[in-house]
Amino acid sequence: MDNRAEVRDFLTTRRARITPEAAGLPTYGEQRRVPGLRRTEVAQLAGMSIEYYTRLERGNLAGVSEPVLDSLARALSLDDAEREHLFDLARAAITSARTPRRTGSRAVRPSIYRILDALATPAYLRNRRFDILAANQQCFALYQGVLAPETLPLNLARFMFLDRRAEDLYLDWDAVADDTVAALRIEAGRNPLDRKLSDLVGELATRSDTFRTRWARHNVRHHRTTAKHIHNPVAGDLTLTGDALELPGENLILITYTAPADSPDQEQLNFLASWTATRSHRLISGEEPRTSSSDR
């Protein structure tokens, strides 16, 4: 990742989305040639000279202090995810030779498999590049036809943009696609030296116009909790709450899907669990070859 280009494009796109009216600046009915704020206006809001802000927007964040970054974040009305991304970009600008952060290996501890299998709700484990490394039987059932023990590891970002089945699985595909790209942007800022991540982004940008368009927006977002609308061939259409739970010691993320108690969606999950149990019984009795997340 080119840090200077990342900084320049991020600051430029943030500046372009803010109108003078939203920033509380007078316009006096003037005809403006650029969308959003001018550099001089951002500098004024941030309490710095136009020369200094121009230097920052050209991609030079090396050595910029936290108070200056805070002022810039306020001037550009950055949310928490965007502010964190700005600070990540500043840290990455200090040196291009720093050691890449761990993004989660493919080795999953047996106890993590036991946690997955003990959960009564669909759940999977992924790293920060969106590689699904493990899942429980409920999740295999929920993602039937897409996710199976033999398909792991499966990269969700690659699936989202290069596999036509993604639009059948995710009824809100556009929203999920936006969230996926925004989360990858956060990771690119945190760990710009991750070669596998750079290769993934390069592949998707080359092969998918929809990914390339979203990537160019420079939007970032925390992937913590969201509503997911999923089509399942057995249970039908479900609206579930997806929660992302970080495992800091492993640098991995546990994704769980739940529904409110006694809701139609929970009834569908219960039906899916019953279907999974029946299918597992058939597998045990030898009607089909058996596979499970703990067989790996």
MITORNU-539268 format. One line per 10 residues: number of its first residue (from 1); their letters; for each residue z, y, x of N, C-alpha, C, O. Coordinates in pm, whole numbers, plus 50000, padded with zeros to 5 digits. Example, Ala and Ser with C-alpha at 12.3 -4.5 7.8 and 13.67 -1.06 7.14 Angstrom:
# MITORNU-539268
1 = AS = 50780 49431 51319 50780 49550 51230 50780 49670 51320 50846 49668 51424 | 50708 49775 51285 50714 49894 51367 50787 50003 51290 50804 50114 51341
***
This chain:
# MITORNU-539268
1 = MDNRAEVRDF = 50000 49881 50085 50000 50000 50000 50000 50126 50090 50077 50134 50185 | 49914 50222 50058 49908 50349 50131 50012 50442 50070 49994 50493 49959 | 50122 50463 50144 50233 50540 50088 50191 50682 50052 50229 50733 49946 | 50115 50746 50138 50074 50885 50109 49991 50892 49980 50009 50981 49898 | 49900 50798 49965 49818 50798 49844 49902 50769 49721 49880 50828 49615 | 49999 50678 49735 50086 50646 49622 50167 50770 49580 50178 50800 49461 | 50222 50841 49678 50301 50961 49648 50213 51067 49583 50249 51125 49481 | 50098 51091 49643 50007 51195 49591 49969 51166 49447 49978 51254 49361 | 49926 51045 49420 49880 51011 49285 49995 51012 49185 49978 51054 49070 | 50113 50967 49228 50227 50966 49136 50266 51108 49097 50282 51138 48978
11 = LTTRRARITP = 50281 51196 49196 50321 51334 49165 50213 51407 49085 50244 51486 48996 | 50087 51382 49118 49978 51449 49047 49974 51407 48901 49957 51491 48813 | 49989 51278 48874 49985 51231 48736 50108 51277 48658 50099 51303 48538 | 50224 51286 48724 50343 51336 48653 50327 51484 48621 50365 51528 48512 | 50270 51560 48713 50251 51703 48690 50151 51727 48576 50168 51819 48497 | 50048 51644 48570 49941 51664 48473 49985 51638 48329 49921 51686 48235 | 50091 51563 48311 50130 51527 48173 50224 51630 48109 50250 51622 47989 | 50275 51725 48186 50373 51822 48133 50303 51952 48100 50236 52011 48186 | 50317 51998 47978 50259 52126 47940 50356 52238 47977 50476 52217 47984 | 50303 52358 47999 50392 52472 48026 50493 52494 47915 50608 52529 47941
21 = EAAGLPTYGE = 50449 52474 47790 50539 52493 47677 50656 52394 47685 50771 52431 47660 | 50626 52270 47720 50732 52169 47731 50829 52202 47844 50947 52169 47836 | 50778 52267 47949 50862 52304 48063 50933 52438 48040 51013 52480 48124 | 50905 52503 47928 50969 52631 47901 50908 52748 47975 50976 52848 47999 | 50780 52737 48013 50713 52843 48088 50619 52921 47997 50552 52861 47913 | 50612 53053 48011 50521 53134 47929 50376 53116 47975 50351 53098 48094 | 50283 53120 47883 50141 53108 47918 50062 53234 47880 49956 53260 47937 | 50113 53311 47786 50048 53435 47743 49905 53411 47694 49820 53498 47707 | 49879 53292 47638 49748 53263 47582 49638 53249 47685 49520 53254 47649 | 49672 53231 47811 49570 53222 47917 49492 53091 47909 49543 52991 47858
31 = QRRVPGLRRT = 49368 53093 47960 49285 52974 47968 49319 52901 48097 49304 52956 48207 | 49364 52776 48084 49407 52700 48201 49298 52602 48242 49234 52539 48157 | 49276 52589 48375 49171 52502 48427 49220 52361 48458 49139 52271 48477 | 49349 52341 48465 49403 52210 48500 49494 52161 48387 49559 52242 48321 | 49499 52029 48365 49592 51976 48265 49735 51985 48317 49759 51969 48437 | 49827 52010 48229 49966 52012 48272 50002 52136 48352 49946 52244 48333 | 50097 52118 48441 50148 52229 48521 50066 52252 48647 50004 52160 48701 | 50066 52376 48692 50009 52408 48823 50113 52376 48931 50232 52361 48903 | 50065 52366 49055 50158 52342 49166 50261 52453 49177 50378 52428 49202 | 50216 52576 49157 50309 52689 49168 50420 52678 49065 50534 52716 49091
41 = EVAQLAGMSI = 50387 52628 48947 50486 52616 48840 50586 52505 48870 50705 52520 48843 | 50539 52394 48926 50631 52287 48965 50724 52338 49075 50845 52312 49071 | 50668 52409 49172 50750 52464 49280 50856 52559 49224 50971 52556 49268 | 50817 52641 49129 50912 52735 49068 51023 52659 48997 51141 52693 49013 | 50989 52557 48920 51089 52480 48847 51182 52403 48941 51300 52384 48911 | 51127 52360 49055 51206 52281 49149 51282 52369 49248 51364 52319 49326 | 51257 52499 49247 51329 52589 49337 51286 52575 49482 51369 52579 49572 | 51155 52558 49504 51104 52545 49641 50977 52628 49654 50921 52671 49554 | 50934 52649 49775 50812 52727 49797 50690 52645 49759 50693 52522 49760 | 50582 52714 49727 50458 52645 49692 50407 52568 49813 50348 52460 49797
51 = EYYTRLERGN = 50428 52622 49932 50382 52552 50054 50455 52419 50071 50395 52318 50107 | 50585 52421 50043 50663 52298 50059 50625 52196 49954 50610 52077 49985 | 50608 52240 49829 50570 52144 49725 50431 52088 49754 50408 51968 49734 | 50339 52172 49801 50205 52124 49833 50211 52014 49938 50138 51915 49930 | 50298 52032 50036 50317 51929 50138 50363 51797 50074 50314 51690 50110 | 50457 51807 49980 50507 51686 49914 50396 51619 49833 50380 51497 49839 | 50321 51698 49758 50219 51638 49673 50103 51581 49753 50029 51497 49703 | 50087 51624 49875 49985 51564 49962 50030 51429 50018 49956 51364 50092 | 50151 51388 49982 50195 51254 50018 50298 51247 50128 50331 51138 50174 | 50350 51360 50172 50445 51360 50283 50589 51371 50231 50641 51481 50214
61 = LAGVSEPVLD = 50652 51256 50206 50792 51256 50162 50888 51218 50275 51009 51208 50253 | 50836 51198 50393 50921 51155 50505 51028 51261 50534 50996 51378 50555 | 51154 51219 50534 51263 51308 50568 51307 51401 50458 51393 51487 50482 | 51253 51388 50338 51293 51476 50227 51432 51435 50180 51460 51317 50162 | 51520 51533 50162 51659 51505 50126 51671 51465 49979 51582 51491 49899 | 51784 51401 49946 51809 51359 49808 51818 51479 49713 51764 51471 49603 | 51883 51589 49752 51886 51705 49660 51747 51758 49626 51721 51798 49513 | 51658 51758 49725 51521 51804 49699 51451 51708 49603 51380 51752 49512 | 51469 51577 49625 51409 51479 49536 51465 51493 49395 51392 51480 49297 | 51596 51519 49385 51657 51540 49253 51596 51661 49183 51565 51656 49064
71 = SLARALSLDD = 51578 51769 49258 51518 51890 49200 51375 51864 49153 51334 51911 49048 | 51301 51788 49233 51164 51755 49197 51161 51666 49072 51076 51684 48985 | 51254 51571 49065 51260 51482 48949 51290 51561 48822 51233 51533 48717 | 51379 51659 48831 51410 51742 48714 51291 51828 48674 51261 51843 48556 | 51224 51886 48773 51110 51972 48744 50998 51896 48674 50929 51951 48588 | 50981 51769 48711 50874 51687 48653 50921 51605 48534 50847 51522 48481 | 51048 51628 48492 51105 51557 48377 51093 51406 48391 51054 51337 48296 | 51124 51354 48508 51115 51210 48532 51227 51137 48460 51341 51184 48458 | 51196 51021 48403 51301 50939 48344 51366 50855 48455 51330 50869 48572 | 51460 50770 48419 51535 50695 48521 51444 50608 48607 51460 50603 48729
81 = AEREHLFDLA = 51350 50539 48544 51260 50451 48619 51171 50532 48713 51148 50492 48827 | 51121 50646 48665 51034 50729 48748 51112 50793 48863 51060 50803 48974 | 51235 50835 48837 51318 50892 48943 51345 50787 49051 51335 50816 49170 | 51379 50666 49009 51403 50559 49105 51278 50530 49187 51285 50504 49307 | 51163 50534 49122 51036 50511 49191 51010 50620 49295 50965 50590 49405 | 51038 50745 49260 51021 50855 49354 51108 50834 49478 51061 50854 49590 | 51233 50793 49458 51322 50769 49571 51275 50650 49654 51287 50650 49776 | 51220 50547 49587 51165 50432 49661 51048 50476 49748 51036 50433 49863 | 50961 50560 49694 50848 50609 49771 50894 50691 49891 50835 50684 49998 | 51001 50769 49872 51055 50849 49982 51112 50759 50091 51094 50785 50210
91 = RAAITSARTP = 51183 50654 50050 51237 50560 50150 51126 50490 50226 51135 50469 50347 | 51019 50453 50154 50908 50384 50218 50834 50475 50316 50770 50427 50409 | 50843 50608 50295 50773 50703 50382 50842 50722 50516 50782 50774 50610 | 50968 50680 50526 51043 50702 50650 50979 50627 50766 50965 50682 50876 | 50939 50504 50742 50873 50426 50847 50785 50321 50782 50822 50263 50680 | 50671 50297 50840 50580 50194 50788 50608 50059 50851 50540 49961 50821 | 50708 50054 50938 50735 49929 51010 50861 49859 50962 50909 49766 51027 | 50915 49904 50849 51037 49841 50803 51010 49701 50750 50897 49671 50710 | 51111 49617 50749 51097 49479 50705 51080 49473 50554 51155 49538 50481 | 50983 49396 50506 50967 49383 50360 51092 49325 50296 51157 49238 50353
101 = RRTGSRAVRP = 51125 49374 50178 51238 49319 50105 51201 49181 50052 51084 49152 50027 | 51302 49097 50034 51279 48968 49972 51240 48987 49827 51297 49070 49756 | 51143 48910 49783 51101 48918 49643 51131 48789 49569 51085 48771 49456 | 51206 48698 49630 51239 48572 49564 51149 48461 49613 51027 48469 49599 | 51207 48357 49669 51128 48245 49719 51097 48150 49605 51143 48168 49493 | 51018 48047 49637 50986 47946 49536 51095 47842 49525 51091 47758 49435 | 51191 47844 49617 51300 47746 49613 51405 47793 49513 51464 47899 49528 | 51427 47712 49410 51526 47744 49308 51640 47644 49320 51617 47523 49323 | 51763 47695 49328 51879 47607 49345 51896 47515 49224 51870 47557 49111 | 51940 47392 49246 51961 47299 49133 52052 47355 49026 52032 47327 48908
111 = SIYRILDALA = 52152 47434 49064 52243 47490 48964 52172 47587 48871 52210 47602 48755 | 52068 47655 48921 51991 47746 48836 51912 47666 48733 51900 47707 48618 | 51859 47549 48775 51793 47462 48678 51891 47419 48569 51856 47411 48452 | 52015 47390 48611 52115 47346 48513 52147 47457 48414 52166 47430 48295 | 52152 47581 48462 52175 47695 48373 52061 47706 48272 52084 47723 48152 | 51938 47696 48321 51822 47703 48231 51829 47594 48124 51808 47622 48006 | 51857 47470 48167 51860 47358 48072 51976 47369 47973 51969 47314 47863 | 52084 47439 48013 52201 47452 47925 52181 47559 47818 52252 47559 47717 | 52086 47649 47837 52064 47756 47741 52000 47700 47614 51912 47614 47620 | 52045 47749 47500 51993 47702 47372 51877 47787 47323 51834 47773 47208
121 = TPAYLRNRRF = 51827 47874 47407 51719 47965 47370 51611 47959 47477 51641 47925 47591 | 51486 47990 47445 51380 47989 47547 51414 48081 47663 51457 48194 47643 | 51393 48032 47785 51424 48111 47904 51339 48064 48021 51307 47945 48033 | 51305 48158 48107 51236 48121 48231 51285 48208 48345 51348 48312 48323 | 51255 48165 48466 51298 48234 48587 51174 48280 48662 51082 48202 48685 | 51172 48408 48700 51058 48460 48776 51105 48544 48892 51220 48588 48898 | 51013 48567 48987 51041 48661 49094 50984 48798 49055 50936 48816 48944 | 50989 48893 49148 50948 49030 49115 50797 49048 49115 50747 49153 49073 | 50725 48947 49161 50578 48951 49152 50529 48886 49023 50409 48869 49004 | 50623 48850 48934 50592 48788 48805 50545 48644 48819 50472 48594 48732
131 = DILAANQQCF = 50584 48575 48926 50561 48432 48935 50670 48359 48858 50788 48370 48893 | 50634 48285 48753 50732 48202 48683 50757 48078 48768 50664 48001 48796 | 50882 48059 48809 50917 47951 48899 50980 47833 48827 50971 47719 48875 | 51045 47857 48714 51112 47750 48640 51128 47796 48495 51129 47915 48466 | 51141 47698 48405 51160 47728 48263 51229 47609 48198 51225 47497 48250 | 51294 47634 48083 51356 47524 48011 51259 47469 47905 51152 47525 47882 | 51300 47359 47842 51212 47294 47747 51179 47384 47628 51067 47381 47577 | 51276 47466 47584 51250 47556 47473 51140 47657 47508 51058 47693 47423 | 51139 47700 47633 51036 47796 47676 50900 47729 47687 50798 47787 47648 | 50898 47606 47739 50772 47532 47742 50716 47516 47600 50595 47524 47579
141 = ALYQGVLAPE = 50806 47493 47502 50763 47479 47363 50713 47612 47309 50611 47616 47239 | 50784 47722 47340 50743 47854 47292 50607 47892 47349 50523 47949 47278 | 50585 47861 47477 50460 47894 47545 50366 47773 47546 50291 47753 47641 | 50372 47694 47440 50293 47572 47434 50145 47601 47457 50090 47696 47402 | 50082 47518 47540 49941 47535 47572 49917 47628 47689 49805 47635 47740 | 50020 47700 47733 50009 47792 47846 50100 47752 47960 50058 47743 48075 | 50226 47726 47926 50327 47698 48027 50371 47553 48017 50403 47504 47909 | 50370 47486 48131 50414 47346 48139 50463 47323 48281 50426 47398 48372 | 50545 47219 48303 50597 47194 48439 50487 47189 48544 50503 47239 48655 | 50374 47127 48508 50267 47112 48607 50191 47241 48635 50114 47247 48731
151 = TLPLNLARFM = 50211 47346 48553 50142 47474 48576 50223 47569 48664 50173 47674 48704 | 50349 47532 48696 50434 47620 48775 50406 47606 48924 50374 47496 48971 | 50417 47715 48999 50442 47852 48953 50318 47913 48887 50206 47890 48930 | 50342 47990 48781 50235 48058 48710 50262 48208 48717 50371 48253 48683 | 50162 48284 48761 50179 48428 48771 50145 48495 48638 50031 48487 48591 | 50244 48559 48578 50225 48619 48445 50126 48735 48447 50051 48754 48351 | 50125 48814 48554 50032 48926 48560 49888 48875 48567 49800 48929 48500 | 49865 48773 48646 49732 48714 48654 49691 48654 48518 49577 48667 48474 | 49788 48588 48454 49761 48532 48321 49728 48642 48221 49634 48629 48143 | 49804 48751 48224 49786 48860 48128 49645 48917 48133 49585 48945 48029
161 = FLDRRAEDLY = 49591 48935 48253 49467 49010 48267 49343 48923 48296 49231 48971 48284 | 49363 48799 48332 49249 48715 48367 49233 48592 48278 49137 48516 48294 | 49325 48571 48185 49320 48454 48098 49312 48501 47953 49401 48571 47904 | 49206 48463 47884 49184 48510 47747 49291 48460 47651 49310 48518 47544 | 49363 48353 47687 49467 48301 47600 49583 48398 47585 49661 48387 47491 | 49596 48494 47677 49708 48589 47673 49705 48671 47545 49810 48700 47487 | 49586 48710 47499 49576 48792 47378 49608 48711 47253 49644 48769 47150 | 49595 48578 47260 49636 48494 47148 49787 48473 47149 49850 48465 47043 | 49844 48463 47267 49988 48439 47279 50068 48564 47243 50162 48557 47164 | 50031 48678 47301 50105 48802 47279 50035 48884 47171 49927 48939 47194
171 = LDWDAVADDT = 50097 48892 47053 50037 48968 46944 50036 49117 46973 49956 49192 46917 | 50126 49161 47062 50131 49301 47106 50083 49309 47251 50151 49365 47338 | 49966 49252 47276 49916 49238 47413 49914 49371 47488 49953 49377 47604 | 49868 49478 47423 49858 49607 47491 49993 49653 47544 50003 49700 47657 | 50097 49639 47462 50231 49682 47505 50281 49595 47619 50340 49646 47714 | 50259 49464 47610 50304 49374 47716 50227 49402 47845 50285 49400 47954 | 50098 49429 47833 50017 49462 47951 50068 49590 48017 50078 49597 48140 | 50099 49692 47936 50152 49817 47992 50283 49792 48065 50303 49843 48175 | 50372 49713 48004 50502 49685 48066 50486 49608 48196 50557 49634 48294 | 50392 49513 48199 50371 49433 48319 50324 49519 48436 50375 49507 48547
181 = VAALRIEAGR = 50226 49605 48410 50175 49692 48516 50282 49791 48562 50296 49817 48682 | 50358 49844 48468 50464 49940 48503 50571 49875 48589 50623 49937 48681 | 50604 49749 48560 50703 49678 48641 50649 49646 48780 50722 49654 48878 | 50520 49611 48789 50459 49586 48919 50454 49715 49002 50470 49711 49124 | 50433 49828 48935 50434 49957 49005 50572 49984 49068 50582 50031 49181 | 50677 49952 48992 50812 49970 49044 50831 49886 49170 50884 49934 49270 | 50787 49760 49164 50803 49671 49279 50718 49715 49397 50761 49702 49512 | 50600 49768 49371 50515 49818 49480 50582 49934 49551 50568 49949 49673 | 50654 50018 49476 50728 50128 49538 50848 50079 49616 50880 50134 49722 | 50916 49976 49564 51034 49920 49631 50996 49846 49759 51067 49853 49859
191 = NPLDRKLSDL = 50885 49776 49754 50850 49686 49863 50702 49697 49898 50625 49604 49873 | 50661 49810 49955 50518 49832 49982 50461 49740 50088 50339 49730 50102 | 50545 49672 50164 50496 49582 50270 50484 49438 50223 50455 49349 50304 | 50505 49414 50096 50490 49279 50043 50342 49245 50035 50271 49291 49944 | 50295 49165 50130 50152 49135 50138 50104 49058 50015 49993 49082 49967 | 50186 48965 49965 50144 48887 49849 50129 48977 49726 50039 48956 49645 | 50216 49076 49713 50205 49169 49602 50079 49253 49617 50006 49274 49519 | 50052 49302 49736 49931 49381 49759 49806 49300 49729 49710 49351 49672 | 49808 49172 49769 49692 49085 49742 49674 49064 49591 49561 49063 49541 | 49787 49048 49520 49780 49029 49375 49722 49154 49308 49632 49143 49224
201 = VGELATRSDT = 49773 49271 49344 49723 49396 49286 49575 49414 49317 49497 49453 49230 | 49536 49384 49442 49395 49396 49480 49306 49303 49400 49198 49342 49357 | 49352 49179 49380 49274 49083 49301 49257 49131 49157 49147 49128 49103 | 49368 49174 49096 49362 49217 48956 49278 49343 48940 49204 49357 48842 | 49290 49436 49035 49212 49560 49026 49062 49532 49042 48979 49602 48985 | 49029 49429 49119 48889 49393 49141 48830 49320 49021 48714 49340 48986 | 48910 49235 48958 48858 49145 48855 48882 49194 48711 48821 49141 48618 | 48969 49294 48693 49003 49337 48558 48996 49489 48544 49073 49562 48607 | 48902 49535 48461 48892 49680 48436 49017 49730 48363 49064 49841 48390 | 49072 49649 48273 49189 49693 48197 49310 49708 48289 49390 49800 48272
211 = FRTRWARHNV = 49324 49617 48385 49434 49633 48482 49411 49757 48566 49504 49835 48586 | 49291 49775 48617 49262 49888 48707 49290 50021 48637 49343 50114 48698 | 49253 50030 48509 49278 50154 48434 49428 50181 48421 49473 50294 48440 | 49503 50077 48389 49648 50093 48375 49713 50124 48509 49804 50207 48516 | 49669 50060 48613 49729 50083 48745 49709 50228 48789 49797 50286 48852 | 49595 50285 48755 49564 50422 48796 49652 50525 48725 49661 50639 48770 | 49716 50486 48615 49803 50580 48544 49933 50606 48618 49999 50707 48592 | 49972 50517 48708 50096 50531 48786 50221 50535 48699 50320 50597 48737 | 50217 50471 48585 50336 50464 48501 50431 50358 48555 50388 50253 48602 | 50561 50387 48547 50662 50291 48591 50764 50275 48479 50790 50368 48402
221 = RHHRTTAKHI = 50822 50156 48472 50917 50130 48363 51008 50015 48403 50963 49918 48463 | 51137 50027 48370 51229 49917 48393 51203 49808 48290 51183 49835 48172 | 51204 49684 48337 51180 49570 48248 51315 49506 48219 51355 49410 48285 | 51387 49560 48118 51523 49513 48088 51533 49444 47953 51580 49330 47946 | 51490 49510 47848 51493 49448 47716 51379 49505 47633 51346 49623 47642 | 51318 49420 47551 51206 49464 47470 51181 49363 47359 51221 49247 47370 | 51116 49408 47253 51074 49317 47147 50942 49253 47186 50849 49321 47230 | 50934 49122 47171 50810 49050 47202 50760 48981 47075 50835 48913 47006 | 50633 49000 47046 50570 48939 46929 50480 48828 46980 50376 48853 47042 | 50520 48706 46954 50455 48589 47014 50401 48497 46906 50467 48473 46805
231 = HNPVAGDLTL = 50280 48447 46929 50222 48347 46839 50242 48209 46900 50205 48183 47014 | 50302 48121 46820 50323 47983 46863 50247 47890 46768 50258 47905 46646 | 50172 47795 46821 50091 47709 46733 50174 47620 46642 50123 47569 46542 | 50302 47599 46674 50389 47514 46592 50472 47598 46496 50477 47567 46377 | 50537 47702 46545 50631 47781 46465 50569 47904 46401 50631 47966 46315 | 50447 47940 46441 50384 48058 46385 50413 48184 46466 50435 48175 46587 | 50414 48300 46401 50437 48428 46467 50586 48460 46468 50653 48454 46365 | 50637 48493 46587 50779 48525 46602 50795 48662 46666 50716 48701 46751 | 50899 48734 46624 50940 48857 46691 51075 48830 46756 51175 48810 46687 | 51078 48831 46887 51197 48794 46963 51238 48908 47054 51156 48993 47091
241 = TGDALELPGE = 51365 48910 47090 51415 49007 47188 51412 48941 47325 51478 48840 47348 | 51335 49000 47415 51331 48951 47553 51423 49033 47640 51411 49156 47644 | 51515 48968 47709 51608 49036 47799 51586 48987 47942 51570 48867 47966 | 51586 49079 48036 51570 49047 48177 51706 49060 48246 51763 49169 48251 | 51757 48950 48298 51887 48944 48363 51867 48916 48511 51817 48809 48547 | 51904 49010 48596 51881 48993 48739 51984 48900 48800 52101 48902 48762 | 51940 48820 48897 52026 48735 48978 52020 48791 49120 51939 48746 49201 | 52105 48890 49151 52093 48964 49277 52096 48875 49401 52020 48898 49495 | 52183 48776 49403 52191 48691 49521 52065 48613 49548 52035 48578 49662 | 51989 48586 49442 51865 48510 49454 51744 48602 49458 51634 48559 49493
251 = NLILITYTAP = 51763 48729 49421 51653 48824 49405 51550 48771 49305 51429 48786 49323 | 51601 48709 49199 51519 48654 49093 51564 48712 48960 51670 48773 48951 | 51482 48693 48856 51509 48751 48725 51501 48640 48620 51403 48566 48614 | 51605 48631 48537 51609 48535 48428 51567 48606 48299 51628 48706 48260 | 51463 48556 48235 51413 48612 48110 51455 48520 47996 51426 48400 47998 | 51522 48576 47895 51563 48498 47779 51503 48557 47652 51479 48678 47644 | 51479 48471 47553 51427 48515 47424 51525 48475 47315 51562 48358 47303 | 51569 48572 47235 51664 48546 47128 51619 48617 47000 51530 48702 47002 | 51683 48578 46889 51658 48642 46759 51792 48658 46689 51884 48582 46717 | 51805 48756 46598 51931 48773 46524 51966 48648 46445 51878 48579 46392
261 = ADSPDQEQLN = 52096 48620 46438 52142 48503 46363 52097 48511 46217 52097 48618 46157 | 52057 48397 46162 52016 48383 46022 51889 48459 45987 51856 48474 45869 | 51818 48508 46087 51691 48577 46061 51578 48474 46050 51592 48363 46100 | 51467 48511 45986 51352 48419 45981 51305 48378 46120 51262 48264 46140 | 51314 48470 46215 51271 48436 46351 51363 48332 46414 51318 48244 46487 | 51495 48341 46384 51587 48240 46436 51560 48105 46370 51570 48001 46434 | 51525 48108 46241 51490 47984 46173 51367 47920 46238 51360 47798 46251 | 51271 48003 46277 51153 47950 46344 51189 47894 46481 51135 47791 46522 | 51281 47962 46553 51327 47908 46681 51398 47774 46661 51379 47681 46740 | 51480 47764 46555 51549 47639 46526 51448 47528 46497 51463 47415 46543
271 = FLASWTATRS = 51345 47562 46420 51242 47464 46390 51172 47420 46519 51143 47301 46537 | 51144 47516 46606 51078 47484 46733 51166 47396 46819 51118 47304 46885 | 51298 47423 46820 51392 47341 46896 51396 47199 46841 51401 47103 46918 | 51393 47186 46706 51391 47054 46644 51263 46980 46679 51265 46861 46707 | 51152 47053 46676 51024 46993 46713 51026 46947 46857 50974 46840 46889 | 51088 47028 46946 51096 46993 47087 51180 46868 47107 51145 46780 47185 | 51293 46862 47034 51381 46745 47045 51310 46620 46998 51323 46514 47060 | 51236 46629 46888 51162 46514 46836 51056 46469 46936 51038 46350 46960 | 50987 46567 46994 50884 46534 47093 50947 46470 47217 50892 46376 47273 | 51065 46522 47259 51133 46466 47375 51173 46321 47349 51166 46236 47437
281 = HRLISGEEPR = 51217 46293 47224 51253 46157 47187 51131 46064 47198 51142 45951 47245 | 51016 46115 47155 50894 46035 47166 50858 46009 47312 50811 45901 47347 | 50880 46109 47396 50851 46094 47538 50941 45989 47600 50896 45905 47678 | 51071 45994 47563 51168 45899 47619 51133 45757 47576 51149 45662 47653 | 51085 45742 47454 51053 45608 47404 50920 45557 47456 50877 45447 47421 | 50854 45639 47540 50734 45592 47608 50604 45621 47538 50501 45569 47579 | 50606 45703 47433 50482 45734 47363 50393 45828 47443 50271 45826 47429 | 50455 45912 47529 50380 46004 47613 50450 46012 47748 50570 45986 47755 | 50378 46046 47857 50442 46061 47987 50539 46177 47984 50508 46282 47929 | 50656 46160 48041 50762 46259 48034 50757 46357 48150 50739 46317 48265
291 = TSSSDR = 50772 46487 48119 50786 46590 48222 50893 46684 48179 50911 46705 48059 | 50967 46743 48271 51071 46841 48239 51090 46933 48356 51044 46905 48466 | 51161 47045 48332 51183 47142 48438 51266 47085 48551 51256 47133 48664 | 51348 46981 48523 51434 46926 48628 51367 46813 48704 51426 46756 48795 | 51241 46779 48665 51171 46671 48735 51114 46717 48868 51079 46634 48952 | 51105 46850 48888 51043 46897 49011 51137 46878 49129 51101 46912 49242
***
